[in-house]
Amino acid sequence: MKLVFTKEEVAAALGKSLRRFDELRPALEGMGFPRPVPGLGACWSILQVSQWINAPHVIPAPASSPEAVTVGGGASVELASPSAANVLDIQKHLEARYGGRA
């Protein structure tokens, strides 16, 4: 059973390119996004990332809205709220890549 996401998988789970994830990562971590698992390099706990994505209080409003969250000097962080379809797409992708549920 796979327990960690690679950087590419984290970016995909957030709906961002690898480059955009790298740009947003400091702000995301400032908002409670999990840090990589110590000793594993650029790998994140699937459970922690999933919990963070699914927590309704951590998804900021779109950067263009008055409710947009600013982090560290006023830089807006935009994340699309994960829809149920998006979560199912991610689950299907992971099951196809790493096998079905145990």
C-alpha positions in Angstrom: 0.0 0.0 0.0 1.4 3.4 -1.0 1.6 5.8 1.9 3.3 8.8 0.4 2.8 11.2 -2.5 5.7 12.4 -4.7 5.9 16.1 -5.4 4.3 15.5 -8.8 1.4 13.7 -7.2 0.9 16.5 -4.6 0.8 19.1 -7.3 -1.8 17.0 -9.2 -3.9 16.5 -6.1 -4.0 20.3 -5.7 -4.7 20.8 -9.4 -1.5 22.8 -10.0 1.5 22.4 -12.2 4.8 21.3 -10.6 6.2 24.8 -11.1 3.1 26.5 -9.5 3.2 24.1 -6.6 6.8 25.1 -6.0 5.8 28.7 -6.1 2.8 28.3 -3.7 4.4 25.8 -1.3 5.8 28.3 1.2 2.4 30.1 1.5 0.6 26.7 1.6 2.8 25.6 4.5 2.0 28.9 6.2 -1.6 27.9 6.0 -1.0 24.5 7.6 -0.2 22.4 4.5 1.9 19.4 5.6 5.6 19.4 5.2 7.4 16.5 3.5 7.9 13.3 5.6 11.3 13.6 7.4 14.0 11.4 5.8 12.1 10.7 2.6 13.1 13.7 0.6 10.3 15.2 -1.5 7.5 12.9 -0.3 4.3 13.8 1.6 2.0 11.7 3.7 -1.0 10.8 1.5 -3.2 10.9 4.6 -2.0 14.4 5.8 -2.3 15.9 2.3 -5.8 14.4 1.8 -6.9 15.6 5.2 -5.6 19.1 4.4 -7.3 19.2 1.0 -10.6 18.0 2.5 -10.6 20.4 5.4 -13.2 23.1 4.5 -11.5 25.8 6.5 -8.1 25.8 4.7 -9.4 26.5 1.2 -9.1 30.3 0.6 -11.5 32.2 -1.6 -10.3 32.9 -5.2 -7.5 35.5 -5.3 -9.8 38.0 -7.2 -12.5 38.0 -4.5 -12.6 40.3 -1.5 -12.4 37.3 0.8 -9.1 36.1 -0.6 -6.5 35.1 2.0 -3.2 36.8 1.9 0.0 35.2 3.3 3.4 36.6 4.0 3.4 40.2 2.7 0.1 40.1 0.9 0.7 37.4 -1.7 -2.6 35.8 -2.5 -2.9 32.0 -2.6 -5.5 30.7 -5.0 -6.8 27.1 -4.8 -9.8 25.7 -6.4 -12.1 24.1 -3.9 -11.9 20.4 -4.5 -15.2 19.0 -5.8 -16.3 15.5 -5.1 -15.6 14.8 -8.8 -12.0 16.0 -8.4 -11.5 13.8 -5.4 -12.9 10.8 -7.3 -10.7 11.6 -10.2 -7.6 11.6 -7.9 -8.7 8.4 -6.3 -9.3 6.7 -9.7 -5.9 7.9 -10.9 -4.1 6.5 -7.8 -6.0 3.2 -7.9 -5.1 2.8 -11.6 -1.5 3.6 -11.0 -1.0 1.6 -7.7 -3.7 -1.0 -7.7 -7.2 -1.1 -6.2 -8.2 -1.0 -2.6 -6.8 -3.6 -0.3 
